[in-house]
Every structure is written in C-alpha cells, then in structure tokens.
Amino acid sequence: MHEDETGRLTIRHNGRVIWHRAHAKDEARISQGAIVENKRLGAALGWIAEGQRVRDAENPANPRTTLRTKALIRAAADQTA
C-alpha cells in the first residue's frame, strides 16, 4: 500500500496497481429491532463498539495508520466530544 500527501491510497503488487474500492459505512446498518430480537447481538455490538473506541484512541500514535484514517479518527472524536 502506498499513500500520497493527500491521503489517497494505492495498492500495488509486483509493480502493478491493484484496483480497490472503499465501501461506505452507511451500507452496513443494523436495525434496532434486529438487536432487540437477538439477546446476544446487543451485547456483542456493545463489546465491538468498546473495542473500536480503544483501538481509535491508540491508532493515531501507530505509524502504520494512514493520514486519511488519522483525520477520520480525529473528526469522529471531535463529534463525540
């Protein structure tokens, strides 16, 4: 993976650029009804959310985190604060 100054990522293998697409997070929604129906789903999603908060708090210091990801993490932290 290569990242330019603007945060754009390019994936390369053996000198060739590999096409990729980022999927919007808006497409991955779970309805509240589905969570209520499944007793374990709510607890599992809570556990996942907590893990993501911990990961997001640690990632900006990680040298492998891309510029784009760092900007997104900071923007999300500013919205929740």
C-alpha positions as CSV (number, residue, x, y, z in Angstrom):
1,M,0.0,0.0,0.0
2,H,1.2,3.5,-0.9
3,E,-0.2,6.7,0.4
4,D,0.4,10.1,-1.2
5,E,0.3,13.6,0.6
6,T,-3.4,13.8,0.1
7,G,-4.1,10.6,1.9
8,R,-5.0,8.7,-1.3
9,L,-4.1,5.0,-1.1
10,T,-2.8,2.9,-4.0
11,I,-2.4,-0.9,-3.6
12,R,0.5,-2.4,-5.7
13,H,1.7,-5.9,-6.2
14,N,4.7,-6.9,-8.4
15,G,4.7,-3.4,-9.9
16,R,1.1,-3.4,-10.9
17,V,-1.6,-1.2,-9.4
18,I,-4.5,-3.3,-7.9
19,W,-7.9,-1.7,-8.2
20,H,-9.9,-1.4,-5.0
21,R,-12.9,0.4,-3.7
22,A,-13.8,1.6,-0.2
23,H,-17.3,0.7,0.9
24,A,-19.5,3.3,2.7
25,K,-20.1,2.6,6.3
26,D,-23.7,3.7,5.8
27,E,-24.4,0.5,3.9
28,A,-23.7,-1.6,7.0
29,R,-26.6,-0.7,9.2
30,I,-28.4,-3.0,11.7
31,S,-31.9,-2.0,12.7
32,Q,-32.8,-1.6,16.4
33,G,-35.5,-4.3,16.0
34,A,-32.9,-6.8,15.0
35,I,-30.8,-6.0,18.1
36,V,-33.9,-6.3,20.4
37,E,-34.9,-9.7,18.8
38,N,-31.5,-11.2,19.4
39,K,-30.4,-11.1,23.1
40,R,-26.7,-11.7,22.3
41,L,-26.5,-9.2,19.4
42,G,-26.8,-6.2,21.6
43,A,-24.1,-7.4,23.9
44,A,-21.8,-8.3,21.0
45,L,-22.3,-5.0,19.3
46,G,-21.5,-3.2,22.6
47,W,-18.3,-5.2,23.0
48,I,-17.3,-4.4,19.4
49,A,-18.0,-0.7,19.9
50,E,-15.9,-0.6,23.1
51,G,-13.0,-2.4,21.2
52,Q,-13.3,0.2,18.4
53,R,-13.1,3.1,20.9
54,V,-10.0,1.6,22.5
55,R,-8.4,1.0,19.0
56,D,-9.3,4.5,17.8
57,A,-7.7,6.0,20.9
58,E,-4.5,4.1,20.2
59,N,-4.3,4.3,16.4
60,P,-3.2,7.9,15.9
61,A,0.1,7.0,17.6
62,N,0.5,4.0,15.3
63,P,3.0,4.8,12.5
64,R,1.1,2.4,10.1
65,T,-2.1,4.5,10.4
66,T,-2.7,6.4,7.2
67,L,-3.1,10.2,7.1
68,R,-6.7,9.8,5.9
69,T,-7.5,7.4,8.8
70,K,-6.0,9.7,11.3
71,A,-8.1,12.6,10.0
72,L,-11.2,10.5,10.2
73,I,-10.5,9.4,13.7
74,R,-9.9,13.0,14.9
75,A,-13.1,14.1,13.2
76,A,-15.1,11.4,14.8
77,A,-13.6,12.1,18.2
78,D,-14.5,15.8,17.8
79,Q,-18.1,15.0,17.0
80,T,-18.5,12.8,20.1
81,A,-16.8,15.2,22.4
